[in-house]
Structures are given as C-alpha cells and as structure tokens.
C-alpha cells in the first residue's frame, strides 16, 4: 500500500517527535496543527497499513516500513531546506517550501540535489 502525501506528513511528524521522546496522537496533532478527529483517522489508516503501532497506553511507534518512509521524507525536507537557504531564501520560507516539494520531487532530481548540497 502506497502512502499518500498526508500519510507521509504524519509519519515525518512522528519521526521528528520520536527523536525528542515518546509520541502520542495529541502530540502529532499539536505539531501539525490538525484536529483530534483528523489525527485519529490518520493514525487508524497508518496502523492498518502497518506503518505504526499504537500501544495500549496510547504511545505511537513507527514500524520498520513507517520508519523508512519517515526517514526518507525527513531527509528530503532537510536537504531541500538547505539548498533553498543556500540560494538566499530565509530559513522559515525554505522550510515551508521544502515541506511542499519533498512529497513530489522525483528520486532522480532528489539524488542530484543531494549530491549538489553535499558540496555547499
């Protein structure tokens, strides 16, 4: 099952938050600015797709499949942000634009961009 853009955003949020500590649905909602019903629905979809697990105490963890997707999206976000900042875009705008681009950039273009930013 392929993950849609919104699912990628949720997985990336869980990834970022899990680097800080334990993650609950409320944390994901606050991080993304989404309502509780939207987050609850998304968590159900991600859980049934095998991308996350939800413990009885409500804590969310990425499965191996979810982790791989989240890590890749986060890498795209950080590299695209770095590239845009190197062009003179302010950090906030660069991060917002990277969030839009990260879901649509081809693997070929991303790999080229990654190689390029490694030399910056």
Buried (B, 14 or more C-beta within 10 A) or exposed (E): EEBEEBBBBBBBBBBBBBEEEEBBBEBBBEBBEBEEEBBBEBBEBBBEBEBBEBEEEEBBBBBEBBBEBBBBBBBBBBBBBBBBBEEEBEEEEBBBBBBEBBBEBEEEEBEEBBEEBEEE
